[in-house]
């Protein structure tokens, strides 16, 4: 009983009481099942782990219909697949990708180390990627990235390849112990990661010491943390933190990412380049312009690897959210009013 009480205090201390939480014993049971899954995948040979992973993905599609249907809805909404059969195929691939990310995180340290790193992680042979990821030409940047490829392992791989240490911030999961597991796994090869509740301080301190700064910026955020942009032609709200950092530091914003080449733990580091922005003096407009620019970069990469992105995210303001109807009504009302004027 004392153990569960301490666990509950940990939840309260790290998350506060403002959001609706699952009971402590539910989170504790979740964590035990999570550890069981981690243990099973770690002892299994790689081929057997993939077989179990595919079965797990099938179970998610069959028994988590809400998540699966949301992914299909979002694929169609984006326009990247207009045929429902093709949209369902992509949604299933995305679910399988999510399971693969978990397996890769769990087994990464069993397969890849500093000595054999280059056998499994390669940099794509194009000028943009080589310039950003080559130790001789790499420079300190802000990475505004997304849930593309294996984002959990990307930070450590990028810092190892470039030789530039990296600091990232990320959103915590509801279960603090599961969240801590993934934060520990991210911290490898000179990559350190902090929960976003710590604010910008870890990133500003990292900037002063020459480290790269990384934020996963492809999720919906509350109004106070972001600005409205266009993503796949539809309104979305994106995090403004990378834009604020660029205006503060003057560092370029780039998007290197780690994609899976096969099921034998071979990955490829790629990049679509970086950009800098000259402030106009209008901070609000500058932030919006920068956020739209790196949102466009994320969209470009998702179009290249749609099966390696998480389509189940509630990304858009006009789809898949309880507030979407109110948002559309408000937009239509504003359009009618402007036409009358």
C-alpha positions in Angstrom: 0.0 0.0 0.0 2.9 2.3 0.9 4.4 1.5 -2.5 1.3 2.6 -4.4 1.0 5.7 -2.3 4.5 6.8 -3.2 3.6 6.1 -6.9 0.6 8.3 -6.6 2.6 11.1 -5.0 5.1 10.8 -7.9 2.2 11.3 -10.4 0.9 14.3 -8.5 4.3 15.9 -8.1 5.2 15.6 -11.8 1.8 16.3 -13.4 -0.1 18.4 -10.9 -3.9 18.0 -10.4 -5.2 20.1 -13.3 -5.7 17.2 -15.8 -7.9 14.2 -15.4 -5.7 11.3 -14.3 -6.2 7.5 -14.3 -6.2 6.0 -10.8 -2.7 5.2 -9.4 -3.3 1.5 -9.3 -4.4 1.5 -13.0 -1.1 3.3 -13.9 0.8 0.8 -11.8 -0.8 -2.2 -13.6 -0.1 -0.5 -17.0 3.5 -0.2 -16.0 3.8 -3.9 -15.0 2.3 -5.0 -18.3 4.7 -2.6 -20.1 7.7 -4.1 -18.3 6.4 -7.5 -19.2 6.2 -6.5 -22.9 9.7 -5.0 -22.7 11.1 -8.2 -21.1 9.5 -10.4 -23.7 10.8 -8.4 -26.7 14.3 -8.2 -25.2 14.7 -12.0 -24.8 13.2 -12.8 -28.2 15.5 -13.2 -31.2 15.0 -10.3 -33.7 13.0 -12.4 -36.2 10.6 -13.7 -33.5 10.3 -10.1 -32.1 9.1 -8.9 -35.5 6.5 -11.8 -35.7 5.2 -10.9 -32.3 5.2 -7.2 -33.3 3.1 -7.8 -36.4 0.6 -9.8 -34.3 0.5 -6.9 -31.8 -0.2 -4.4 -34.6 -3.0 -6.7 -35.8 -4.5 -6.7 -32.3 -4.4 -2.9 -32.1 -6.2 -2.6 -35.4 -8.8 -5.2 -34.4 -9.4 -4.2 -30.8 -8.5 -0.5 -30.8 -11.0 0.4 -33.5 -11.3 4.0 -32.3 -7.6 4.6 -32.8 -7.6 2.8 -36.2 -10.6 4.6 -37.5 -9.1 7.9 -36.5 -6.0 7.1 -38.4 -8.0 6.2 -41.5 -10.0 9.4 -41.1 -6.9 11.5 -40.9 -5.3 9.9 -43.9 -8.3 10.7 -46.0 -8.6 14.2 -44.5 -5.0 15.0 -45.5 -5.6 14.0 -49.1 -2.5 11.8 -49.3 -4.8 8.8 -50.0 -8.3 9.5 -51.4 -9.4 5.9 -51.8 -10.7 4.4 -48.6 -9.1 1.0 -49.2 -5.7 2.7 -49.8 -6.3 4.9 -46.7 -7.0 1.8 -44.6 -3.8 0.1 -45.9 -1.7 3.2 -45.0 -3.4 3.4 -41.5 -2.5 -0.3 -40.9 1.1 0.4 -42.0 1.2 3.3 -39.6 0.0 1.1 -36.7 2.7 -1.5 -37.5 5.3 1.3 -37.7 4.3 2.4 -34.2 4.9 -1.1 -32.9 8.2 -1.3 -34.8 9.4 1.9 -33.1 8.7 0.3 -29.7 10.7 -2.9 -30.7 13.6 -0.9 -32.0 13.8 1.2 -28.8 13.7 -1.9 -26.6 16.3 -3.8 -28.6 18.5 -1.0 -29.9 21.3 -1.4 -27.3 21.3 -5.2 -27.8 22.2 -4.7 -31.5 23.9 -1.4 -32.1 26.8 0.1 -30.3 29.6 2.6 -30.9 31.8 0.0 -32.7 29.3 -1.3 -35.2 27.2 1.9 -35.5 28.1 2.6 -39.1 27.0 -0.8 -40.2 23.4 -0.1 -39.2 23.1 3.7 -39.4 24.1 5.4 -42.7 23.8 9.0 -44.0 21.9 9.2 -47.3 24.2 10.2 -50.2 22.8 13.6 -51.2 24.4 17.0 -50.8 21.9 18.5 -48.3 22.1 15.5 -45.9 25.9 15.2 -46.2 26.4 18.9 -45.4 24.1 18.9 -42.3 25.3 15.5 -41.0 28.9 15.5 -41.8 31.1 16.2 -38.8 33.3 18.5 -40.9 30.4 20.7 -42.1 27.7 20.2 -39.4 26.9 23.3 -37.3 24.8 24.0 -34.3 21.1 24.0 -35.2 17.5 23.9 -33.9 15.8 20.7 -34.9 12.0 21.1 -35.4 11.2 17.5 -36.1 8.2 15.2 -35.8 7.1 11.6 -35.2 8.8 10.5 -38.4 10.7 7.2 -38.7 12.2 6.3 -35.3 12.1 9.7 -33.6 13.0 8.1 -30.2 16.4 7.0 -31.5 17.0 9.8 -33.9 18.5 12.3 -31.4 21.3 10.0 -30.2 22.1 8.8 -33.8 22.3 12.4 -35.1 24.5 13.6 -32.3 26.8 10.5 -32.8 27.1 11.2 -36.5 27.7 14.9 -36.4 29.8 14.9 -33.2 27.6 17.8 -31.8 25.9 16.9 -28.5 22.1 17.4 -28.5 19.5 18.5 -25.9 15.8 17.9 -26.5 12.6 18.5 -24.7 9.5 16.3 -25.1 6.0 15.7 -23.8 5.6 13.3 -20.9 3.3 10.3 -21.1 0.5 10.1 -18.6 2.2 7.1 -16.9 5.3 8.7 -15.4 7.3 5.4 -15.1 6.7 4.5 -18.7 7.6 8.0 -19.6 10.8 7.8 -17.7 11.7 4.6 -19.6 11.5 6.4 -22.9 13.4 9.4 -21.7 16.2 7.2 -20.5 16.3 5.4 -23.8 16.6 8.7 -25.7 19.6 9.7 -23.7 22.3 7.9 -25.7 25.3 9.0 -27.8 25.6 12.5 -26.3 21.8 13.1 -26.5 20.1 14.4 -23.3 16.3 14.9 -23.0 14.1 16.8 -20.6 10.3 17.0 -20.1 8.8 20.1 -21.6 7.5 21.1 -18.1 11.0 22.4 -17.4 10.4 25.1 -20.0 13.0 26.6 -22.2 15.8 26.7 -19.6 17.4 23.4 -20.6 17.5 24.5 -24.2 18.8 27.9 -23.6 21.6 26.5 -21.4 22.4 23.9 -24.1 22.6 26.7 -26.7 25.2 28.5 -24.7 27.4 25.4 -24.6 27.1 24.6 -28.3 24.6 21.8 -28.3 21.9 21.2 -30.9 18.4 22.0 -29.7 15.5 19.6 -30.5 11.7 19.8 -30.2 9.2 17.3 -31.6 6.8 19.9 -33.2 4.2 17.9 -35.1 1.5 17.5 -32.4 -1.5 19.6 -31.7 -0.9 22.1 -28.9 -3.0 24.4 -26.8 -3.5 28.0 -27.9 -1.0 29.4 -25.4 1.8 27.2 -26.8 1.4 27.6 -30.5 0.0 29.4 -33.5 -2.4 28.4 -36.3 -0.8 27.1 -39.5 -1.8 25.1 -42.5 -0.8 21.4 -42.6 -1.8 19.3 -45.7 -4.1 22.2 -46.7 -6.0 22.2 -43.4 -5.8 24.4 -40.3 -3.7 23.1 -37.4 -2.0 24.5 -34.3 1.7 24.0 -34.1 4.3 24.6 -31.4 6.0 28.0 -31.5 9.0 27.0 -29.3 11.4 26.4 -32.2 10.4 29.8 -33.7 11.0 31.6 -30.3 14.4 29.8 -30.1 15.4 31.0 -33.5 14.5 34.6 -32.8 16.4 34.4 -29.6 19.5 32.5 -30.8 19.7 33.2 -34.5 20.4 29.5 -35.1 19.0 27.9 -38.3 16.1 25.4 -38.1 16.7 22.1 -39.7 15.0 18.7 -40.1 17.2 15.7 -40.1 15.4 12.5 -39.4 16.0 8.7 -39.0 14.0 6.4 -41.3 13.8 2.6 -41.3 15.3 0.8 -44.4 14.4 -2.8 -43.4 13.6 -5.1 -40.5 17.2 -5.9 -39.9 17.9 -2.7 -37.9 19.3 -0.8 -40.8 18.4 2.9 -40.7 19.1 6.0 -42.8 19.7 9.5 -41.6 18.3 12.1 -44.0 17.7 15.8 -44.1 15.8 18.3 -46.3 18.0 21.1 -45.2 17.7 24.1 -42.9 16.7 27.7 -43.0 17.2 31.0 -41.2 14.8 33.8 -40.8 15.4 37.6 -40.8 13.1 39.2 -38.3 10.8 42.0 -39.6 10.2 43.6 -36.2 6.7 42.2 -36.0 7.2 39.4 -33.5 3.8 37.8 -33.9 4.1 37.7 -37.7 7.6 36.4 -37.5 6.7 33.6 -35.2 3.8 32.6 -37.5 6.0 32.7 -40.6 8.7 30.5 -39.0 6.3 28.0 -37.6 4.6 27.7 -41.0 8.0 27.1 -42.6 9.0 24.2 -40.4 5.5 22.8 -40.5 5.9 22.7 -44.3 9.2 20.8 -43.9 7.5 18.2 -41.7 4.7 17.9 -44.3 7.3 17.4 -47.0 8.9 14.5 -45.1 5.6 12.9 -44.2 4.7 12.9 -47.9 8.0 11.0 -48.6 7.4 8.4 -45.8 3.7 8.4 -45.0 3.8 4.9 -43.6 6.4 6.0 -41.1 4.3 8.8 -39.5 1.7 8.5 -36.7 -1.6 9.2 -38.4 -3.7 8.6 -35.3 -2.6 11.9 -33.8 -5.4 14.5 -33.5 -3.5 16.9 -35.6 -6.0 19.2 -37.3 -8.4 21.8 -35.9 -11.2 20.9 -38.4 -11.0 17.1 -38.1 -11.0 14.4 -35.4 -11.5 16.7 -32.5 -14.5 17.6 -30.3 -13.9 21.2 -31.0 -13.8 20.8 -34.8 -17.5 21.6 -35.3 -17.2 24.8 -33.2 -14.1 25.8 -35.1 -15.7 25.3 -38.5 -18.8 27.2 -37.3 -16.7 30.1 -36.1 -14.7 30.2 -39.4 -17.9 30.1 -41.5 -19.4 32.9 -39.3 -16.3 35.0 -39.8 -16.4 34.4 -43.6 -20.1 35.4 -43.8 -19.5 38.6 -41.8 -16.5 39.7 -44.0 -18.6 39.1 -47.1 -21.4 41.3 -45.7 -18.9 44.1 -44.9 
